Every structure is written in structure tokens, then in C-alpha cells.
């Protein structure tokens, strides 16, 4: 499947997330336990709808979804006040 060639064996993935507050973040690290075909975006569409109110915009043959077993998770908020003005 397309995209799997970039995944080392054993496959590992990490994800980072930030919101509108630039001094707050969350991160997840884990290993891939399953690869699911997702050409019709049945996994991506619900996530895209939740955060953008629109279906996932890119559809292509060979699209996959990685199921990740979480090994580490962390969050951090730094004690700064965000004042872009």
C-alpha cells in the first residue's frame, strides 16, 4: 500500500497537537499495530467534519489509516501569557 514504504520496521509514529494557545501542546508516541485501507476516507471524514465542518479534501487510491498503540503521552502548558498585540 502507498505510504507504508516510509514506515520503518517495527513501525513507530508520533503525533503533536497545538491549539490556539501557542504555549500549550500535547504529544503521543506509539507503534503501528494495524494498517487499514481508507480510499473512501471513512476514517478521515469524521475527524475532518469535527474540526473543519467539511469532508477530508484529498481522496486517492492507496490511502491508508494507521492504528497506533499508544506507548507515551504527554501534555505541557508553559506559564506565559500570549499577547500578540
Secondary structure, 3 states (H helix, E strand, C coil): CCCHHHCCCCCEEEEEEECCCCCEEEEEEEEEEEEEECCCCCCHHHHHHHHHCCCCCCCCCCCEEEEEEEEEEEEEECCCCCCCC
